[in-house]
């Protein structure tokens, strides 16, 4: 009797879980998938190319300033070496500390400018990403997908599911370029 009751309760539990699982499955629509390659979109779209070109210009300009600063510090270091034999130890130490401070300031400047350039890049990319999301929403209404995966998250996909080129085409129409704000200190 106890065994029959246990089997009956087990059967009821399994049936309840099966009914709940079936109800959940009916509540969620089937996945309709689209895929995109966000890296390719940024690389191929005119707006992404515009951002990359402007950032390269900022970096090139910064590298010119950096090269001049490095050359100045190198000359000062060579002068200090030459003067080390004739300067008093206190004066030599004072100039060495001053030169070290200048080296530290130059390193801080490099770090600050890199951060500023990255910030400007990110702000420009946010403008592009906002447009991409709008385009995805439009495509979702047209093609009725309910899930978009990025190319970086899978190994293979059927080409029919890829919406990358359509995103690039629409993005080029809407946003042919993005003005990148000049990074602080450049």
C-alpha positions as CSV (number, residue, x, y, z in Angstrom):
1,X,0.0,0.0,0.0
2,X,2.8,2.4,0.9
3,X,4.6,1.5,-2.2
4,X,1.5,2.2,-4.3
5,X,1.0,5.5,-2.6
6,X,4.7,6.5,-3.2
7,X,4.4,5.6,-6.9
8,X,1.1,7.5,-7.2
9,X,2.7,10.7,-5.6
10,X,5.7,10.4,-7.8
11,X,3.6,10.1,-10.9
12,X,1.6,13.2,-9.8
13,X,4.8,15.2,-9.2
14,X,6.2,14.2,-12.7
15,X,2.9,15.1,-14.3
16,X,2.8,18.5,-12.5
17,X,6.3,19.3,-13.6
18,X,5.5,18.3,-17.2
19,X,2.4,20.4,-17.3
20,X,4.3,23.4,-15.8
21,X,7.1,23.0,-18.3
22,X,4.7,22.8,-21.2
23,X,2.9,25.9,-20.0
24,X,6.2,27.8,-19.8
25,X,7.2,26.6,-23.3
26,X,3.8,27.9,-24.6
27,X,4.3,31.2,-22.8
28,X,7.6,31.9,-24.5
29,X,7.7,32.4,-28.3
30,X,10.1,30.3,-30.3
31,X,13.5,32.0,-30.8
32,X,13.8,33.7,-34.2
33,X,17.5,34.5,-34.5
34,X,19.5,37.2,-36.4
35,X,23.2,37.7,-36.2
36,X,25.5,40.7,-36.7
37,X,29.2,41.3,-36.7
38,X,29.6,44.5,-34.6
39,X,33.3,44.7,-35.4
40,X,32.7,44.5,-39.1
41,X,30.0,47.1,-38.8
42,X,32.3,49.6,-37.1
43,X,35.1,48.8,-39.6
44,X,33.0,48.9,-42.8
45,X,30.5,51.7,-42.0
46,X,31.4,55.2,-43.0
47,X,30.7,56.5,-39.5
48,X,33.1,54.0,-38.0
49,X,35.8,54.9,-40.6
50,X,35.2,58.5,-39.8
51,X,35.8,58.0,-36.1
52,X,38.9,55.9,-36.7
53,X,40.4,58.5,-39.0
54,X,39.8,61.3,-36.5
55,X,41.2,59.3,-33.6
56,X,44.3,58.5,-35.7
57,X,44.7,62.2,-36.3
58,X,44.6,62.9,-32.6
59,X,47.1,60.1,-31.9
60,X,49.4,61.3,-34.7
61,X,49.4,64.9,-33.3
62,X,50.0,63.6,-29.8
63,X,52.9,61.5,-30.9
64,X,54.5,64.5,-32.5
65,X,54.2,66.4,-29.1
66,X,55.5,63.3,-27.3
67,X,58.5,63.0,-29.6
68,X,59.5,66.6,-29.0
69,X,59.1,66.2,-25.2
70,X,61.2,63.0,-25.2
71,X,63.9,64.7,-27.2
72,X,64.0,67.6,-24.8
73,X,64.2,65.3,-21.8
74,X,67.0,63.3,-23.5
75,X,69.0,66.5,-24.1
76,X,68.6,67.6,-20.5
77,X,69.7,64.2,-19.3
78,X,72.8,64.3,-21.5
79,X,73.6,67.8,-20.2
80,X,73.2,66.7,-16.6
81,X,75.7,63.8,-17.3
82,X,78.2,66.2,-18.8
83,X,77.8,68.6,-15.8
84,X,78.0,65.9,-13.2
85,X,81.8,66.3,-12.9
86,X,81.7,70.0,-12.3
87,X,78.5,70.5,-10.2
88,X,78.5,70.4,-6.5
89,X,76.8,67.2,-5.2
90,X,73.8,69.2,-3.8
91,X,73.3,71.0,-7.2
92,X,73.6,67.8,-9.1
93,X,71.1,66.1,-6.8
94,X,68.7,69.0,-7.2
95,X,68.9,68.9,-11.0
96,X,68.6,65.1,-11.0
97,X,65.4,65.4,-8.9
98,X,64.1,68.1,-11.3
99,X,64.7,65.9,-14.3
100,X,63.0,63.0,-12.6
101,X,60.0,65.1,-11.9
102,X,59.9,66.1,-15.6
103,X,60.1,62.5,-16.6
104,X,57.2,61.7,-14.2
105,X,55.2,64.6,-15.6
106,X,55.7,63.4,-19.1
107,X,54.5,59.9,-18.2
108,X,51.4,61.4,-16.5
109,X,50.8,63.5,-19.6
110,X,50.9,60.4,-21.8
111,X,48.5,58.5,-19.6
112,X,46.1,61.5,-19.3
113,X,46.1,62.0,-23.1
114,X,45.5,58.3,-23.8
115,X,42.6,58.4,-21.4
116,X,41.2,61.5,-23.0
117,X,41.5,60.0,-26.5
118,X,39.8,56.8,-25.3
119,X,37.0,58.9,-23.8
120,X,36.5,60.8,-27.1
121,X,36.5,57.5,-29.0
122,X,33.9,56.0,-26.6
123,X,31.6,59.0,-26.9
124,X,31.7,58.8,-30.7
125,X,31.0,55.1,-30.7
126,X,28.0,55.6,-28.4
127,X,26.5,57.8,-31.1
128,X,27.0,55.0,-33.6
129,X,25.7,52.3,-31.3
130,X,22.5,54.3,-30.7
131,X,21.9,54.3,-34.5
132,X,22.7,50.6,-34.8
133,X,20.1,49.8,-32.1
134,X,17.5,51.9,-33.9
135,X,18.3,50.0,-37.1
136,X,18.1,46.6,-35.4
137,X,14.7,47.6,-34.0
138,X,13.5,48.5,-37.5
139,X,14.8,45.2,-38.9
140,X,13.2,43.3,-36.1
141,X,9.8,44.7,-37.0
142,X,10.4,43.9,-40.7
143,X,11.9,40.4,-40.3
144,X,10.2,39.4,-37.0
145,X,13.3,38.1,-35.2
146,X,13.4,38.2,-31.4
147,X,17.1,37.5,-30.7
148,X,20.2,39.1,-32.1
149,X,23.6,37.5,-31.5
150,X,27.0,39.1,-32.1
151,X,29.5,37.3,-34.3
152,X,31.9,37.1,-31.4
153,X,29.5,34.8,-29.5
154,X,29.3,31.9,-32.0
155,X,31.4,29.8,-34.4
156,X,29.2,29.4,-37.4
157,X,25.9,30.7,-38.7
158,X,23.8,30.4,-41.8
159,X,24.4,33.4,-44.0
160,X,20.7,34.0,-44.3
161,X,20.6,35.0,-40.6
162,X,23.3,37.7,-40.9
163,X,22.0,41.3,-40.9
164,X,25.4,42.9,-40.8
165,X,25.5,44.2,-44.3
166,X,22.0,45.6,-44.0
167,X,22.9,47.4,-40.8
168,X,26.0,48.9,-42.6
169,X,23.9,50.0,-45.6
170,X,21.3,51.8,-43.4
171,X,23.9,53.2,-41.1
172,X,25.8,54.7,-44.0
173,X,22.6,56.4,-45.2
174,X,21.8,57.9,-41.8
175,X,25.2,58.6,-40.3
176,X,27.9,59.0,-42.9
177,X,30.2,60.5,-40.3
178,X,30.5,61.3,-36.6
179,X,32.3,64.3,-35.2
180,X,34.7,63.2,-32.5
181,X,35.2,65.7,-29.8
182,X,38.8,66.9,-29.4
183,X,40.3,65.0,-26.5
184,X,41.4,67.2,-23.5
185,X,45.0,68.2,-23.7
186,X,45.5,67.5,-27.5
